[in-house]
Amino acid sequence: MLQLNGIVGGKSSISLGAGKSIDVQTIVIDVPKGKKLVLKSLNFLLSNDAFVFKIEALPSTGTFTARGGAGDLTPNKVLFNNRTGDAVRIFLNISVRNSARNARTLDRTSSWLLKLARV
């Protein structure tokens, strides 16, 4: 089991225009051959209900989005399935998108906790 947590941080809040998004964290994860990277649980708190939390496993197409600004979820979502003969290094990217029609402020105390498994 892997745990990943993060916080927006910084010295000031981030203004996000309507429909705009910002990457808040990117890490590298190696997935052994024949294994899957699974998002087991997600706990997040963003400063506004208009924000959408998005997790992507790049360069694959595995994504998971959560709406509503906050949640304690157990998606059990496969983000990457390594069907190759070698270990694959993926980039796990976390971003926040403003789904409102006007600018909103992403507070620097907005945070998240992901639990991932390579199974």
C-alpha positions, 0 to 999 in steps of 0.5 A, spaced: 500 500 500 502 506 498 500 513 501 500 520 498 498 526 501 499 533 499 497 540 501 496 546 496 501 550 501 504 557 498 504 564 501 497 566 498 491 563 495 490 561 488 485 564 484 482 560 478 478 562 473 472 559 470 473 552 467 481 553 469 485 548 472 492 547 476 496 542 477 497 541 484 502 535 485 506 530 480 510 524 483 513 518 479 511 511 481 514 504 478 508 499 476 512 492 476 510 488 470 503 484 470 501 489 476 495 494 476 496 501 480 489 502 484 486 508 487 483 504 493 481 511 497 481 518 497 480 523 502 480 531 500 478 537 502 478 543 497 476 550 499 470 551 494 464 546 492 465 548 485 472 545 485 473 538 481 479 534 484 482 530 478 487 524 478 491 522 472 496 516 471 500 519 465 501 517 459 496 512 460 488 514 460 487 512 467 483 518 471 479 519 476 475 525 478 471 527 484 466 533 484 463 537 490 470 540 493 470 535 499 469 527 500 471 521 503 471 516 497 473 508 496 473 508 488 477 502 488 479 504 481 484 502 476 489 507 474 494 503 470 494 496 468 501 494 466 501 489 461 508 489 458 514 485 459 517 490 464 516 495 469 513 501 467 514 508 470 508 513 470 507 520 472 501 520 477 498 527 476 493 531 481 490 537 479 484 541 481 479 544 476 474 550 477 467 548 474 464 554 476 462 560 471 466 565 475 473 565 478 474 562 485 479 561 490 483 555 492 485 556 499 492 554 500 490 549 506 486 545 501 489 538 502 488 530 500 490 523 502 490 518 497 491 510 498 494 506 492 496 499 491 500 495 486 496 489 485 
